[in-house]
């Protein structure tokens, strides 16, 4: 593949902003697998949003959100439990 052809596959402004999700152009059929994975990511994010609504109801904590810790997204309540269980949190 020629370098110019390869570079034309990128949305350079999104790549410069480190937006890995949108850095490939959607209309490039050479990267159908990327489009399929992007759609799968959207589906998982929707599932997580639905799960968060249920978790908020169960815990009666309407402001509970997910945060990213070391590249892993977890609920803020789970972080509290993790810190307490590992002894890293001294006061709860």
Secondary structure, 3 states (H helix, E strand, C coil): CCHHHHHCCECHHHHHCCCCCCCECCCCHHHHHHHHHHHHHHHHHHHHHHHHHHHHHHHCCCCCCEEEECCEEEEHHHHHHHHHHHCCCCCC
